[in-house]
Amino acid sequence: ANPQAEAILAEPGKKFSFDTTALRVDAEIEEVEYGDDEKTFFSKLTANLKVFLKEGADIRRGEMDIPDEFKS
């Protein structure tokens, strides 16, 4: 599954990865607690994230591929 293109069901043990221009992120959902019986929102979600700098990535410029609406 590509979490950048499609939703992922949050359940313990679920693993997924995604990439940016300079980073790779490997993630695993460890704990999920829903806030109601209908499972419409989380009261707690714990995930383990491992972040790796891609070989050859140029991070000296201090810029990231952030969408314009989130830039200050």
PDB file of N, H, CA, C and O in Angstrom:
ATOM      1  N   ALA A   1       0.840  -1.193   0.000  1.00  0.00           N
ATOM      2  CA  ALA A   1       0.000   0.000   0.000  1.00  0.00           C
ATOM      3  C   ALA A   1       0.877   1.245   0.000  1.00  0.00           C
ATOM      4  O   ALA A   1       1.945   1.271   0.612  1.00  0.00           O
ATOM      5  N   ASN A   2       0.419   2.248  -0.678  1.00  0.00           N
ATOM      6  H   ASN A   2      -0.448   2.227  -1.175  1.00  0.00           H
ATOM      7  CA  ASN A   2       1.125   3.525  -0.740  1.00  0.00           C
ATOM      8  C   ASN A   2       0.353   4.532   0.109  1.00  0.00           C
ATOM      9  O   ASN A   2      -0.675   5.041  -0.337  1.00  0.00           O
ATOM     10  N   PRO A   3       0.831   4.836   1.340  1.00  0.00           N
ATOM     11  CA  PRO A   3       0.085   5.740   2.214  1.00  0.00           C
ATOM     12  C   PRO A   3      -0.017   7.159   1.675  1.00  0.00           C
ATOM     13  O   PRO A   3      -0.839   7.942   2.151  1.00  0.00           O
ATOM     14  N   GLN A   4       0.808   7.503   0.688  1.00  0.00           N
ATOM     15  H   GLN A   4       1.476   6.867   0.301  1.00  0.00           H
ATOM     16  CA  GLN A   4       0.712   8.828   0.091  1.00  0.00           C
ATOM     17  C   GLN A   4      -0.431   8.896  -0.919  1.00  0.00           C
ATOM     18  O   GLN A   4      -0.870   9.989  -1.277  1.00  0.00           O
ATOM     19  N   ALA A   5      -0.918   7.748  -1.383  1.00  0.00           N
ATOM     20  H   ALA A   5      -0.562   6.860  -1.092  1.00  0.00           H
ATOM     21  CA  ALA A   5      -1.949   7.721  -2.415  1.00  0.00           C
ATOM     22  C   ALA A   5      -3.259   7.096  -1.946  1.00  0.00           C
ATOM     23  O   ALA A   5      -4.303   7.334  -2.553  1.00  0.00           O
ATOM     24  N   GLU A   6      -3.224   6.307  -0.886  1.00  0.00           N
ATOM     25  H   GLU A   6      -2.376   6.113  -0.393  1.00  0.00           H
ATOM     26  CA  GLU A   6      -4.433   5.626  -0.432  1.00  0.00           C
ATOM     27  C   GLU A   6      -4.422   5.490   1.089  1.00  0.00           C
ATOM     28  O   GLU A   6      -3.366   5.496   1.722  1.00  0.00           O
ATOM     29  N   ALA A   7      -5.606   5.368   1.654  1.00  0.00           N
ATOM     30  H   ALA A   7      -6.464   5.363   1.140  1.00  0.00           H
ATOM     31  CA  ALA A   7      -5.738   5.232   3.108  1.00  0.00           C
ATOM     32  C   ALA A   7      -5.248   3.859   3.560  1.00  0.00           C
ATOM     33  O   ALA A   7      -5.299   2.884   2.810  1.00  0.00           O
ATOM     34  N   ILE A   8      -4.777   3.806   4.791  1.00  0.00           N
ATOM     35  H   ILE A   8      -4.735   4.597   5.400  1.00  0.00           H
ATOM     36  CA  ILE A   8      -4.325   2.558   5.394  1.00  0.00           C
ATOM     37  C   ILE A   8      -5.162   2.315   6.640  1.00  0.00           C
ATOM     38  O   ILE A   8      -5.358   3.229   7.441  1.00  0.00           O
ATOM     39  N   LEU A   9      -5.656   1.100   6.813  1.00  0.00           N
ATOM     40  H   LEU A   9      -5.496   0.357   6.162  1.00  0.00           H
ATOM     41  CA  LEU A   9      -6.413   0.754   8.004  1.00  0.00           C
ATOM     42  C   LEU A   9      -5.464   0.709   9.197  1.00  0.00           C
ATOM     43  O   LEU A   9      -4.488  -0.040   9.193  1.00  0.00           O
ATOM     44  N   ALA A  10      -5.752   1.507  10.207  1.00  0.00           N
ATOM     45  H   ALA A  10      -6.545   2.116  10.210  1.00  0.00           H
ATOM     46  CA  ALA A  10      -4.905   1.552  11.398  1.00  0.00           C
ATOM     47  C   ALA A  10      -5.226   0.364  12.291  1.00  0.00           C
ATOM     48  O   ALA A  10      -6.298   0.293  12.893  1.00  0.00           O
ATOM     49  N   GLU A  11      -4.285  -0.565  12.366  1.00  0.00           N
ATOM     50  H   GLU A  11      -3.415  -0.508  11.876  1.00  0.00           H
ATOM     51  CA  GLU A  11      -4.435  -1.722  13.238  1.00  0.00           C
ATOM     52  C   GLU A  11      -3.058  -2.121  13.745  1.00  0.00           C
ATOM     53  O   GLU A  11      -2.072  -1.983  13.020  1.00  0.00           O
ATOM     54  N   PRO A  12      -2.971  -2.617  14.990  1.00  0.00           N
ATOM     55  CA  PRO A  12      -1.676  -2.993  15.549  1.00  0.00           C
ATOM     56  C   PRO A  12      -0.944  -3.981  14.643  1.00  0.00           C
ATOM     57  O   PRO A  12      -1.530  -4.930  14.123  1.00  0.00           O
ATOM     58  N   GLY A  13       0.351  -3.731  14.471  1.00  0.00           N
ATOM     59  H   GLY A  13       0.827  -2.960  14.894  1.00  0.00           H
ATOM     60  CA  GLY A  13       1.182  -4.589  13.633  1.00  0.00           C
ATOM     61  C   GLY A  13       1.248  -4.162  12.179  1.00  0.00           C
ATOM     62  O   GLY A  13       2.072  -4.678  11.424  1.00  0.00           O
ATOM     63  N   LYS A  14       0.398  -3.229  11.770  1.00  0.00           N
ATOM     64  H   LYS A  14      -0.271  -2.810  12.384  1.00  0.00           H
ATOM     65  CA  LYS A  14       0.384  -2.761  10.376  1.00  0.00           C
ATOM     66  C   LYS A  14       1.661  -1.986  10.083  1.00  0.00           C
ATOM     67  O   LYS A  14       2.003  -1.050  10.805  1.00  0.00           O
ATOM     68  N   LYS A  15       2.370  -2.376   9.017  1.00  0.00           N
ATOM     69  H   LYS A  15       2.092  -3.136   8.430  1.00  0.00           H
ATOM     70  CA  LYS A  15       3.608  -1.715   8.616  1.00  0.00           C
ATOM     71  C   LYS A  15       3.401  -1.034   7.271  1.00  0.00           C
ATOM     72  O   LYS A  15       2.691  -1.545   6.405  1.00  0.00           O
ATOM     73  N   PHE A  16       4.030   0.127   7.110  1.00  0.00           N
ATOM     74  H   PHE A  16       4.606   0.542   7.814  1.00  0.00           H
ATOM     75  CA  PHE A  16       3.991   0.831   5.833  1.00  0.00           C
ATOM     76  C   PHE A  16       5.198   1.742   5.739  1.00  0.00           C
ATOM     77  O   PHE A  16       5.847   2.040   6.741  1.00  0.00           O
ATOM     78  N   SER A  17       5.491   2.179   4.529  1.00  0.00           N
ATOM     79  H   SER A  17       4.964   1.936   3.715  1.00  0.00           H
ATOM     80  CA  SER A  17       6.636   3.055   4.274  1.00  0.00           C
ATOM     81  C   SER A  17       6.209   4.167   3.336  1.00  0.00           C
ATOM     82  O   SER A  17       5.255   4.023   2.571  1.00  0.00           O
ATOM     83  N   PHE A  18       6.929   5.281   3.403  1.00  0.00           N
ATOM     84  H   PHE A  18       7.704   5.398   4.024  1.00  0.00           H
ATOM     85  CA  PHE A  18       6.733   6.349   2.430  1.00  0.00           C
ATOM     86  C   PHE A  18       8.032   7.111   2.266  1.00  0.00           C
ATOM     87  O   PHE A  18       8.916   7.060   3.121  1.00  0.00           O
ATOM     88  N   ASP A  19       8.131   7.819   1.151  1.00  0.00           N
ATOM     89  H   ASP A  19       7.413   7.860   0.456  1.00  0.00           H
ATOM     90  CA  ASP A  19       9.355   8.522   0.797  1.00  0.00           C
ATOM     91  C   ASP A  19       9.075   9.996   0.527  1.00  0.00           C
ATOM     92  O   ASP A  19       7.998  10.370   0.062  1.00  0.00           O
ATOM     93  N   THR A  20      10.074  10.819   0.832  1.00  0.00           N
ATOM     94  H   THR A  20      10.949  10.515   1.210  1.00  0.00           H
ATOM     95  CA  THR A  20      10.093  12.203   0.387  1.00  0.00           C
ATOM     96  C   THR A  20      11.315  12.335  -0.513  1.00  0.00           C
ATOM     97  O   THR A  20      11.972  11.341  -0.822  1.00  0.00           O
ATOM     98  N   THR A  21      11.613  13.536  -0.927  1.00  0.00           N
ATOM     99  H   THR A  21      11.079  14.343  -0.677  1.00  0.00           H
ATOM    100  CA  THR A  21      12.780  13.749  -1.774  1.00  0.00           C
ATOM    101  C   THR A  21      14.057  13.292  -1.084  1.00  0.00           C
ATOM    102  O   THR A  21      14.928  12.703  -1.723  1.00  0.00           O
ATOM    103  N   ALA A  22      14.177  13.558   0.212  1.00  0.00           N
ATOM    104  H   ALA A  22      13.469  14.036   0.731  1.00  0.00           H
ATOM    105  CA  ALA A  22      15.420  13.272   0.933  1.00  0.00           C
ATOM    106  C   ALA A  22      15.306  12.159   1.965  1.00  0.00           C
ATOM    107  O   ALA A  22      16.327  11.680   2.457  1.00  0.00           O
ATOM    108  N   LEU A  23      14.082  11.733   2.308  1.00  0.00           N
ATOM    109  H   LEU A  23      13.252  12.122   1.908  1.00  0.00           H
ATOM    110  CA  LEU A  23      13.900  10.787   3.409  1.00  0.00           C
ATOM    111  C   LEU A  23      13.097   9.561   3.011  1.00  0.00           C
ATOM    112  O   LEU A  23      12.284   9.593   2.087  1.00  0.00           O
ATOM    113  N   ARG A  24      13.350   8.479   3.738  1.00  0.00           N
ATOM    114  H   ARG A  24      14.010   8.453   4.489  1.00  0.00           H
ATOM    115  CA  ARG A  24      12.495   7.294   3.682  1.00  0.00           C
ATOM    116  C   ARG A  24      12.011   7.060   5.104  1.00  0.00           C
ATOM    117  O   ARG A  24      12.799   7.123   6.047  1.00  0.00           O
ATOM    118  N   VAL A  25      10.720   6.790   5.265  1.00  0.00           N
ATOM    119  H   VAL A  25      10.079   6.738   4.499  1.00  0.00           H
ATOM    120  CA  VAL A  25      10.142   6.548   6.578  1.00  0.00           C
ATOM    121  C   VAL A  25       9.508   5.163   6.579  1.00  0.00           C
ATOM    122  O   VAL A  25       8.643   4.861   5.756  1.00  0.00           O
ATOM    123  N   ASP A  26       9.948   4.326   7.513  1.00  0.00           N
ATOM    124  H   ASP A  26      10.650   4.571   8.182  1.00  0.00           H
ATOM    125  CA  ASP A  26       9.336   3.022   7.748  1.00  0.00           C
ATOM    126  C   ASP A  26       8.533   3.143   9.034  1.00  0.00           C
ATOM    127  O   ASP A  26       9.061   3.583  10.056  1.00  0.00           O
ATOM    128  N   ALA A  27       7.270   2.759   8.995  1.00  0.00           N
ATOM    129  H   ALA A  27       6.841   2.401   8.165  1.00  0.00           H
ATOM    130  CA  ALA A  27       6.387   2.945  10.145  1.00  0.00           C
ATOM    131  C   ALA A  27       5.682   1.645  10.501  1.00  0.00           C
ATOM    132  O   ALA A  27       5.422   0.802   9.642  1.00  0.00           O
ATOM    133  N   GLU A  28       5.376   1.503  11.792  1.00  0.00           N
ATOM    134  H   GLU A  28       5.587   2.187  12.489  1.00  0.00           H
ATOM    135  CA  GLU A  28       4.577   0.377  12.269  1.00  0.00           C
ATOM    136  C   GLU A  28       3.613   0.898  13.326  1.00  0.00           C
ATOM    137  O   GLU A  28       4.018   1.585  14.264  1.00  0.00           O
ATOM    138  N   ILE A  29       2.348   0.570  13.168  1.00  0.00           N
ATOM    139  H   ILE A  29       2.019   0.012  12.406  1.00  0.00           H
ATOM    140  CA  ILE A  29       1.347   0.944  14.164  1.00  0.00           C
ATOM    141  C   ILE A  29       1.442  -0.054  15.306  1.00  0.00           C
ATOM    142  O   ILE A  29       1.362  -1.264  15.092  1.00  0.00           O
ATOM    143  N   GLU A  30       1.614   0.455  16.516  1.00  0.00           N
ATOM    144  H   GLU A  30       1.679   1.438  16.689  1.00  0.00           H
ATOM    145  CA  GLU A  30       1.802  -0.405  17.676  1.00  0.00           C
ATOM    146  C   GLU A  30       0.539  -0.560  18.518  1.00  0.00           C
ATOM    147  O   GLU A  30       0.260  -1.643  19.033  1.00  0.00           O
ATOM    148  N   GLU A  31      -0.223   0.521  18.656  1.00  0.00           N
ATOM    149  H   GLU A  31       0.003   1.400  18.238  1.00  0.00           H
ATOM    150  CA  GLU A  31      -1.395   0.476  19.535  1.00  0.00           C
ATOM    151  C   GLU A  31      -2.486   1.386  18.981  1.00  0.00           C
ATOM    152  O   GLU A  31      -2.214   2.489  18.508  1.00  0.00           O
ATOM    153  N   VAL A  32      -3.716   0.906  19.048  1.00  0.00           N
ATOM    154  H   VAL A  32      -3.937   0.009  19.433  1.00  0.00           H
ATOM    155  CA  VAL A  32      -4.864   1.683  18.579  1.00  0.00           C
ATOM    156  C   VAL A  32      -5.973   1.577  19.621  1.00  0.00           C
ATOM    157  O   VAL A  32      -6.351   0.479  20.031  1.00  0.00           O
ATOM    158  N   GLU A  33      -6.484   2.722  20.043  1.00  0.00           N
ATOM    159  H   GLU A  33      -6.177   3.614  19.711  1.00  0.00           H
ATOM    160  CA  GLU A  33      -7.664   2.765  20.914  1.00  0.00           C
ATOM    161  C   GLU A  33      -8.651   3.746  20.295  1.00  0.00           C
ATOM    162  O   GLU A  33      -8.320   4.900  20.026  1.00  0.00           O
ATOM    163  N   TYR A  34      -9.861   3.263  20.078  1.00  0.00           N
ATOM    164  H   TYR A  34     -10.130   2.325  20.296  1.00  0.00           H
ATOM    165  CA  TYR A  34     -10.890   4.121  19.496  1.00  0.00           C
ATOM    166  C   TYR A  34     -11.616   4.903  20.578  1.00  0.00           C
ATOM    167  O   TYR A  34     -11.721   4.452  21.719  1.00  0.00           O
ATOM    168  N   GLY A  35     -12.113   6.073  20.213  1.00  0.00           N
ATOM    169  H   GLY A  35     -12.027   6.438  19.286  1.00  0.00           H
ATOM    170  CA  GLY A  35     -12.789   6.947  21.161  1.00  0.00           C
ATOM    171  C   GLY A  35     -14.271   6.671  21.301  1.00  0.00           C
ATOM    172  O   GLY A  35     -14.927   7.244  22.171  1.00  0.00           O
ATOM    173  N   ASP A  36     -14.814   5.794  20.451  1.00  0.00           N
ATOM    174  H   ASP A  36     -14.281   5.329  19.744  1.00  0.00           H
ATOM    175  CA  ASP A  36     -16.227   5.438  20.551  1.00  0.00           C
ATOM    176  C   ASP A  36     -16.448   4.039  19.988  1.00  0.00           C
ATOM    177  O   ASP A  36     -15.561   3.469  19.354  1.00  0.00           O
ATOM    178  N   ASP A  37     -17.634   3.495  20.225  1.00  0.00           N
ATOM    179  H   ASP A  37     -18.354   3.958  20.740  1.00  0.00           H
ATOM    180  CA  ASP A  37     -17.949   2.132  19.773  1.00  0.00           C
ATOM    181  C   ASP A  37     -18.037   2.010  18.258  1.00  0.00           C
ATOM    182  O   ASP A  37     -17.862   0.920  17.713  1.00  0.00           O
ATOM    183  N   GLU A  38     -18.303   3.108  17.579  1.00  0.00           N
ATOM    184  H   GLU A  38     -18.445   3.994  18.022  1.00  0.00           H
ATOM    185  CA  GLU A  38     -18.441   3.073  16.125  1.00  0.00           C
ATOM    186  C   GLU A  38     -17.106   3.223  15.408  1.00  0.00           C
ATOM    187  O   GLU A  38     -17.049   3.191  14.179  1.00  0.00           O
ATOM    188  N   LYS A  39     -16.030   3.386  16.178  1.00  0.00           N
ATOM    189  H   LYS A  39     -16.076   3.412  17.177  1.00  0.00           H
ATOM    190  CA  LYS A  39     -14.664   3.493  15.640  1.00  0.00           C
ATOM    191  C   LYS A  39     -14.537   4.634  14.634  1.00  0.00           C
ATOM    192  O   LYS A  39     -13.977   4.460  13.552  1.00  0.00           O
ATOM    193  N   THR A  40     -15.065   5.803  15.003  1.00  0.00           N
ATOM    194  H   THR A  40     -15.520   5.944  15.882  1.00  0.00           H
ATOM    195  CA  THR A  40     -14.998   6.958  14.110  1.00  0.00           C
ATOM    196  C   THR A  40     -13.817   7.871  14.399  1.00  0.00           C
ATOM    197  O   THR A  40     -13.477   8.715  13.569  1.00  0.00           O
ATOM    198  N   PHE A  41     -13.176   7.718  15.574  1.00  0.00           N
ATOM    199  H   PHE A  41     -13.452   7.032  16.247  1.00  0.00           H
ATOM    200  CA  PHE A  41     -11.983   8.509  15.881  1.00  0.00           C
ATOM    201  C   PHE A  41     -11.129   7.767  16.901  1.00  0.00           C
ATOM    202  O   PHE A  41     -11.601   6.860  17.586  1.00  0.00           O
ATOM    203  N   PHE A  42      -9.866   8.169  16.989  1.00  0.00           N
ATOM    204  H   PHE A  42      -9.482   8.906  16.432  1.00  0.00           H
ATOM    205  CA  PHE A  42      -8.929   7.542  17.923  1.00  0.00           C
ATOM    206  C   PHE A  42      -8.836   8.343  19.212  1.00  0.00           C
ATOM    207  O   PHE A  42      -8.796   9.573  19.188  1.00  0.00           O
ATOM    208  N   SER A  43      -8.802   7.639  20.334  1.00  0.00           N
ATOM    209  H   SER A  43      -8.835   6.640  20.353  1.00  0.00           H
ATOM    210  CA  SER A  43      -8.439   8.292  21.588  1.00  0.00           C
ATOM    211  C   SER A  43      -6.938   8.116  21.821  1.00  0.00           C
ATOM    212  O   SER A  43      -6.320   8.870  22.573  1.00  0.00           O
ATOM    213  N   LYS A  44      -6.360   7.099  21.157  1.00  0.00           N
ATOM    214  H   LYS A  44      -6.862   6.486  20.546  1.00  0.00           H
ATOM    215  CA  LYS A  44      -4.913   6.868  21.258  1.00  0.00           C
ATOM    216  C   LYS A  44      -4.449   6.082  20.035  1.00  0.00           C
ATOM    217  O   LYS A  44      -5.079   5.103  19.634  1.00  0.00           O
ATOM    218  N   LEU A  45      -3.344   6.523  19.456  1.00  0.00           N
ATOM    219  H   LEU A  45      -2.832   7.318  19.782  1.00  0.00           H
ATOM    220  CA  LEU A  45      -2.712   5.801  18.355  1.00  0.00           C
ATOM    221  C   LEU A  45      -1.203   5.938  18.550  1.00  0.00           C
ATOM    222  O   LEU A  45      -0.669   7.047  18.568  1.00  0.00           O
ATOM    223  N   THR A  46      -0.525   4.810  18.694  1.00  0.00           N
ATOM    224  H   THR A  46      -0.958   3.908  18.680  1.00  0.00           H
ATOM    225  CA  THR A  46       0.920   4.811  18.901  1.00  0.00           C
ATOM    226  C   THR A  46       1.581   4.170  17.693  1.00  0.00           C
ATOM    227  O   THR A  46       1.207   3.074  17.276  1.00  0.00           O
ATOM    228  N   ALA A  47       2.568   4.861  17.134  1.00  0.00           N
ATOM    229  H   ALA A  47       2.872   5.751  17.473  1.00  0.00           H
ATOM    230  CA  ALA A  47       3.289   4.347  15.965  1.00  0.00           C
ATOM    231  C   ALA A  47       4.787   4.481  16.192  1.00  0.00           C
ATOM    232  O   ALA A  47       5.244   5.409  16.858  1.00  0.00           O
ATOM    233  N   ASN A  48       5.536   3.557  15.639  1.00  0.00           N
ATOM    234  H   ASN A  48       5.165   2.803  15.098  1.00  0.00           H
ATOM    235  CA  ASN A  48       6.994   3.596  15.665  1.00  0.00           C
ATOM    236  C   ASN A  48       7.445   4.050  14.284  1.00  0.00           C
ATOM    237  O   ASN A  48       7.112   3.421  13.280  1.00  0.00           O
ATOM    238  N   LEU A  49       8.205   5.146  14.234  1.00  0.00           N
ATOM    239  H   LEU A  49       8.475   5.657  15.050  1.00  0.00           H
ATOM    240  CA  LEU A  49       8.701   5.678  12.967  1.00  0.00           C
ATOM    241  C   LEU A  49      10.215   5.573  12.919  1.00  0.00           C
ATOM    242  O   LEU A  49      10.903   5.980  13.856  1.00  0.00           O
ATOM    243  N   LYS A  50      10.729   5.029  11.836  1.00  0.00           N
ATOM    244  H   LYS A  50      10.170   4.698  11.075  1.00  0.00           H
ATOM    245  CA  LYS A  50      12.172   4.986  11.586  1.00  0.00           C
ATOM    246  C   LYS A  50      12.427   5.838  10.354  1.00  0.00           C
ATOM    247  O   LYS A  50      11.921   5.543   9.271  1.00  0.00           O
ATOM    248  N   VAL A  51      13.209   6.893  10.521  1.00  0.00           N
ATOM    249  H   VAL A  51      13.620   7.132  11.401  1.00  0.00           H
ATOM    250  CA  VAL A  51      13.444   7.860   9.453  1.00  0.00           C
ATOM    251  C   VAL A  51      14.884   7.754   8.987  1.00  0.00           C
ATOM    252  O   VAL A  51      15.814   7.799   9.794  1.00  0.00           O
ATOM    253  N   PHE A  52      15.064   7.613   7.680  1.00  0.00           N
ATOM    254  H   PHE A  52      14.309   7.576   7.025  1.00  0.00           H
ATOM    255  CA  PHE A  52      16.386   7.442   7.093  1.00  0.00           C
ATOM    256  C   PHE A  52      16.638   8.522   6.048  1.00  0.00           C
ATOM    257  O   PHE A  52      15.766   8.823   5.233  1.00  0.00           O
ATOM    258  N   LEU A  53      17.814   9.093   6.077  1.00  0.00           N
ATOM    259  H   LEU A  53      18.523   8.849   6.739  1.00  0.00           H
ATOM    260  CA  LEU A  53      18.238  10.042   5.052  1.00  0.00           C
ATOM    261  C   LEU A  53      18.667   9.241   3.830  1.00  0.00           C
ATOM    262  O   LEU A  53      19.471   8.315   3.944  1.00  0.00           O
ATOM    263  N   LYS A  54      18.140   9.590   2.671  1.00  0.00           N
ATOM    264  H   LYS A  54      17.488  10.342   2.579  1.00  0.00           H
ATOM    265  CA  LYS A  54      18.503   8.883   1.449  1.00  0.00           C
ATOM    266  C   LYS A  54      19.939   9.206   1.058  1.00  0.00           C
ATOM    267  O   LYS A  54      20.409  10.332   1.224  1.00  0.00           O
ATOM    268  N   GLU A  55      20.617   8.201   0.540  1.00  0.00           N
ATOM    269  H   GLU A  55      20.235   7.287   0.405  1.00  0.00           H
ATOM    270  CA  GLU A  55      21.992   8.389   0.084  1.00  0.00           C
ATOM    271  C   GLU A  55      22.024   9.454  -1.012  1.00  0.00           C
ATOM    272  O   GLU A  55      21.239   9.411  -1.960  1.00  0.00           O
ATOM    273  N   GLY A  56      22.925  10.389  -0.869  1.00  0.00           N
ATOM    274  H   GLY A  56      23.562  10.424  -0.099  1.00  0.00           H
ATOM    275  CA  GLY A  56      23.080  11.442  -1.861  1.00  0.00           C
ATOM    276  C   GLY A  56      22.122  12.611  -1.695  1.00  0.00           C
ATOM    277  O   GLY A  56      22.158  13.553  -2.487  1.00  0.00           O
ATOM    278  N   ALA A  57      21.264  12.568  -0.680  1.00  0.00           N
ATOM    279  H   ALA A  57      21.235  11.803  -0.036  1.00  0.00           H
ATOM    280  CA  ALA A  57      20.315  13.667  -0.471  1.00  0.00           C
ATOM    281  C   ALA A  57      21.060  14.924  -0.038  1.00  0.00           C
ATOM    282  O   ALA A  57      21.928  14.874   0.833  1.00  0.00           O
ATOM    283  N   ASP A  58      20.715  16.036  -0.648  1.00  0.00           N
ATOM    284  H   ASP A  58      20.010  16.076  -1.355  1.00  0.00           H
ATOM    285  CA  ASP A  58      21.346  17.314  -0.319  1.00  0.00           C
ATOM    286  C   ASP A  58      20.457  18.043   0.683  1.00  0.00           C
ATOM    287  O   ASP A  58      19.417  18.590   0.318  1.00  0.00           O
ATOM    288  N   ILE A  59      20.874  18.047   1.946  1.00  0.00           N
ATOM    289  H   ILE A  59      21.719  17.603   2.242  1.00  0.00           H
ATOM    290  CA  ILE A  59      20.070  18.695   2.983  1.00  0.00           C
ATOM    291  C   ILE A  59      20.662  20.032   3.416  1.00  0.00           C
ATOM    292  O   ILE A  59      20.171  20.646   4.363  1.00  0.00           O
ATOM    293  N   ARG A  60      21.694  20.484   2.746  1.00  0.00           N
ATOM    294  H   ARG A  60      22.093  19.985   1.976  1.00  0.00           H
ATOM    295  CA  ARG A  60      22.351  21.732   3.133  1.00  0.00           C
ATOM    296  C   ARG A  60      21.481  22.954   2.896  1.00  0.00           C
ATOM    297  O   ARG A  60      21.635  23.957   3.592  1.00  0.00           O
ATOM    298  N   ARG A  61      20.575  22.897   1.935  1.00  0.00           N
ATOM    299  H   ARG A  61      20.450  22.082   1.370  1.00  0.00           H
ATOM    300  CA  ARG A  61      19.755  24.065   1.605  1.00  0.00           C
ATOM    301  C   ARG A  61      18.689  24.339   2.653  1.00  0.00           C
ATOM    302  O   ARG A  61      18.189  25.461   2.742  1.00  0.00           O
ATOM    303  N   GLY A  62      18.336  23.353   3.434  1.00  0.00           N
ATOM    304  H   GLY A  62      18.742  22.442   3.362  1.00  0.00           H
ATOM    305  CA  GLY A  62      17.324  23.545   4.457  1.00  0.00           C
ATOM    306  C   GLY A  62      15.916  23.697   3.913  1.00  0.00           C
ATOM    307  O   GLY A  62      15.060  24.289   4.571  1.00  0.00           O
ATOM    308  N   GLU A  63      15.663  23.175   2.726  1.00  0.00           N
ATOM    309  H   GLU A  63      16.358  22.695   2.191  1.00  0.00           H
ATOM    310  CA  GLU A  63      14.335  23.256   2.123  1.00  0.00           C
ATOM    311  C   GLU A  63      13.719  21.869   2.053  1.00  0.00           C
ATOM    312  O   GLU A  63      14.424  20.872   1.895  1.00  0.00           O
ATOM    313  N   MET A  64      12.411  21.815   2.171  1.00  0.00           N
ATOM    314  H   MET A  64      11.839  22.625   2.300  1.00  0.00           H
ATOM    315  CA  MET A  64      11.694  20.559   2.038  1.00  0.00           C
ATOM    316  C   MET A  64      10.561  20.760   1.044  1.00  0.00           C
ATOM    317  O   MET A  64      10.160  21.888   0.756  1.00  0.00           O
ATOM    318  N   ASP A  65      10.058  19.661   0.533  1.00  0.00           N
ATOM    319  H   ASP A  65      10.383  18.745   0.768  1.00  0.00           H
ATOM    320  CA  ASP A  65       8.945  19.734  -0.409  1.00  0.00           C
ATOM    321  C   ASP A  65       7.624  19.861   0.357  1.00  0.00           C
ATOM    322  O   ASP A  65       6.838  18.916   0.422  1.00  0.00           O
ATOM    323  N   ILE A  66       7.394  21.046   0.935  1.00  0.00           N
ATOM    324  H   ILE A  66       8.032  21.814   0.883  1.00  0.00           H
ATOM    325  CA  ILE A  66       6.204  21.337   1.724  1.00  0.00           C
ATOM    326  C   ILE A  66       5.177  22.025   0.816  1.00  0.00           C
ATOM    327  O   ILE A  66       5.513  22.976   0.110  1.00  0.00           O
ATOM    328  N   PRO A  67       3.929  21.547   0.833  1.00  0.00           N
ATOM    329  CA  PRO A  67       2.900  22.218   0.030  1.00  0.00           C
ATOM    330  C   PRO A  67       2.776  23.690   0.420  1.00  0.00           C
ATOM    331  O   PRO A  67       2.929  24.039   1.590  1.00  0.00           O
ATOM    332  N   ASP A  68       2.501  24.545  -0.552  1.00  0.00           N
ATOM    333  H   ASP A  68       2.376  24.262  -1.503  1.00  0.00           H
ATOM    334  CA  ASP A  68       2.439  25.994  -0.328  1.00  0.00           C
ATOM    335  C   ASP A  68       1.497  26.393   0.804  1.00  0.00           C
ATOM    336  O   ASP A  68       1.788  27.333   1.543  1.00  0.00           O
ATOM    337  N   GLU A  69       0.370  25.692   0.951  1.00  0.00           N
ATOM    338  H   GLU A  69       0.133  24.929   0.351  1.00  0.00           H
ATOM    339  CA  GLU A  69      -0.603  26.091   1.974  1.00  0.00           C
ATOM    340  C   GLU A  69      -0.090  25.894   3.403  1.00  0.00           C
ATOM    341  O   GLU A  69      -0.677  26.418   4.350  1.00  0.00           O
ATOM    342  N   PHE A  70       1.018  25.129   3.564  1.00  0.00           N
ATOM    343  H   PHE A  70       1.495  24.703   2.795  1.00  0.00           H
ATOM    344  CA  PHE A  70       1.583  24.914   4.893  1.00  0.00           C
ATOM    345  C   PHE A  70       2.824  25.749   5.154  1.00  0.00           C
ATOM    346  O   PHE A  70       3.373  25.717   6.256  1.00  0.00           O
ATOM    347  N   LYS A  71       3.268  26.492   4.160  1.00  0.00           N
ATOM    348  H   LYS A  71       2.822  26.518   3.266  1.00  0.00           H
ATOM    349  CA  LYS A  71       4.440  27.348   4.339  1.00  0.00           C
ATOM    350  C   LYS A  71       4.020  28.642   5.023  1.00  0.00           C
ATOM    351  O   LYS A  71       2.936  29.167   4.769  1.00  0.00           O
ATOM    352  N   SER A  72       4.895  29.155   5.900  1.00  0.00           N
ATOM    353  H   SER A  72       5.776  28.728   6.106  1.00  0.00           H
ATOM    354  CA  SER A  72       4.545  30.404   6.597  1.00  0.00           C
ATOM    355  C   SER A  72       5.090  31.609   5.884  1.00  0.00           C
ATOM    356  O   SER A  72       4.888  32.737   6.334  1.00  0.00           O
TER     357      SER A  72
END
